[in-house]
Amino acid sequence: MADVSEIKLAAYNYGICFLDLLGQREVFRGEGWLPIGLTAEGKDRFFEEKLKPTVGRVMNLQRRASEMISSVMEPRSDSPLRMQLPAEHRKLWDEMHRTKMKTQHWSDGLISYVALGDPDIKCRMNGIYGLFGMAGAAMIVGLAMRQPVRGAIDGAWAMEIREGELYGPAIANAYELESVVAQWPRIVVGERVIQLLTDHRDAKEEDIFTSMDRALAEMCLRMIGRDLDGVSILHYLGEEFTKAITQRVLPELYQQALSYVEDELARFRKARDAKLALRYAHLRMYFKANPPSSVAQSGTNGGKAA
């Protein structure tokens, strides 16, 4: 193995989204060795009672994240807007929308990341927009599927030790926000990311790539809200996020997610678990304050980020 002094080290600034699937510690509690000599019926029961609520949920999260990244990040070559452009301008369109998002799996969670210093990427805010879209979609879909996640979006420098294996303070920053600050199903947005977006929104250059970054940064900033405890969060039920990412599917997902939140709130109240009951009461307040327009028009009061 080569000595580290012989390896060409290349560090970039990275935007990071850290997602953690909640509830896994509870379902693992008390588990030990695999049962010996299981019958076919016993194997089926083990699959339903043990594997599906644990390994199955992690695999579902990984699959959903991959699908969401593809839907948010991969510009279609047959996009109506692209097809309206003269052939000589389509290459410029492709350069404006090009980005690279990678995912690293961590036990019951995952990290998606984008290099902000990649010279091949002309509009770096595409990556941050992609992280926002993926994280917010993972949040509402996870709640609707009764598989909640919490997470954080932050950044700093890091390097890929090898393909798909990132290491550095960018990961540490996002992990700290997810594990210490988020606490319940929500996506915390770090102040470094907010400052990065603000800097790109306020950039003065007038070239086409800077203009694209400026518009994306402004859009992302409108997707951020302040929670009741003062923490900056991704406002995934807000108008800007809904319009950009979840507009067609939100009404159905909203009802399913709210039903799950209310069921969990009732469960924790019954168990007299004050900590979790308060967290899910807080989450229910957020949902009740931000119904989709179709729900609001049917009689529910509209709202905004907590």
Helices and strands as residue ranges (DSSP letters): G 4-6, E 12-21, H 24-28, H 40-46, I 47-56, H 57-73, H 80-84, H 87-97, E 102-106, E 109-115, H 125-144, E 149-162, E 165-167, H 169-176, I 177-182, E 187-189, H 191-201, H 208-221, E 224-226, E 232-234, H 239-241, I 242-246, H 250-270, H 274-289, H 293-297
